[in-house]
Amino acid sequence: DDVYLLADALLHQDDITLYAKKDYIQSPKPNGYRSLHLIVGVPIFLHKEKRIMKVEIQLRTIAMDFWASLEHDLRYKADKTALPMGINEEMLQCADEIAEIDRKMQDMYRRIQAAE
């Protein structure tokens, strides 16, 4: 929920323009990657002018970032030969398990909030 709350707050700023949104949380990539990507226009202030710069913002939970960082290390820092048989499937399984933990933690947070 925090990812969407943060994105909503950012996009409600009057000087931010949304150009594109890719929701890999609702629709993860085939390898299990999850994140919310926003392509936005952001004003930058130069000496005599203001320019709108296009930037990409990637919003993830700690768990999503944990998986993405480890997956990157395993895939891209390893030898450039093909990955051993079954590794892609195991990485996807890990992504699904980490996403389930994220969901459980969110559910616990909601229950704690409701009990207060």
N, C-alpha and C positions, 0 to 999 in steps of 0.2 A: 504493500500500500504506500510505503514511503516514497518509492520511486515515482509513482504516479502523482502523489501529492507534490513532490518537488518539481516535477515537470510542469504540473498545472500552475504552480506559483511562478515559475520562471516565465511561462508563456503568457501570463496575465500582466507582465510588465509592459508598459506602454511603449518601450523602446526596443522590444524584442519581436522579431517577425519570424514565424515558423514557415520554412520552405518545404520540409519533408520530415516524415516521422516513420521509423521502422521499429515495430514492436516485436522484438525477438523474445519477449517474456511470454506473451500470449501465443506466439508462433515461433518456437525455438528453431534455430538453424538445424539442419540434419545431423550435425556433429554434437548437438546438445547445447551450444552456446546460447546464453540468455542475456539480454540487455535491452534497454530502451535507447534508441538512437534518435537524436533530434538534429536536423540541419536548420540552423537559425541565422538570422541576420542580427548582428550586434554592432552598435555604434562604437567607433573609436574616435578619439579626439586628437587631432594633429595640431600643429602650430597655428594654422589659419583655416582649418576646415574640420568638419566631421564627416567620416566615411562609414558606410555600413559594410562590415566584413562578414562573409559567410563562414560559419564555424560548425563543426560537428561536436555535439555533446553526447557522451555515452553515460547513461545512468544505470548503475547496478547495485545490488545489495552486496554486503561483504561476502556472502556465500557465492554469489555469481562471479565476483571478482576473483575469489579464491580459485574457483574452477578454471576460469579463463586464463589466469596466470600460470597455473600448473599445466594446463593443456598446451599453452604456448611453449613453455619450457620443454615439455615432452616432445612436441611435434617439431619445433623449429630449431631447438638447440641440439637435437639429436642428429645423428648422421643423416645426410640428405637421401639416403636410400629408402626404399619402401619400409613402412612400419611392419613389424612382425604381425602375423596372422592373429586376428582377434583383438588387437589393441584399439582400433576404432570403436568396436562394439563395447569394449570395457570402458572407454572414455565416455561414450554415450550413457552407459549404465551409471557411471559416477555422476554425470550431470543430472540425471533423473533423480538419483538418491539425494544429492545436494539440494535440488529444487524441492524435494519432499521435506527435507529438514527446514528449509526456508518457510514453507507453508505451515509446518507444525509450529514454528516459532511465532509466526504471525497469528495463528489461531490462539496460542497461549497469551499473547499480548492482548488480543481482543477480549479474551475471557477475563484477564486481570482488570482491564479497563471497565468492563461491564460490572465487575464485582465491587468497584469503588463507589 
